[in-house]
C-alpha cells in the first residue's frame, strides 16, 4: 500500500528500512522523503512504525492504553449589578 503519495513510498519500503536499522521517524523522513511535501502521510508512517514495533522507543507517538476522562470543574456564575 502506498503510504506517501508525494514520494511514492509504500509500507513495504518503510518496513524494509526499519528492518535495515532505521528506527526513528527523522531517519525515515531523511532517507525516504516521507512527510516532506504535503505532510499528510506522517500519521500513517508513524502507524507503520508502531506496527513494526519501533514506536515504543523512538517514533515519538504515545498512545494511551486507557480512555482519558476529562475532569469536570463546577462553575458558579455571579450576576453583577450596576451601582
Secondary structure, DSSP 8 states (H G I E B T S, - for coil): -EEETTTTEEHHHHHHHHHTT--SHHHHHHHH-TTSSS-TTHHHHHHHHHHTT-TTTSS-----SS-----------------
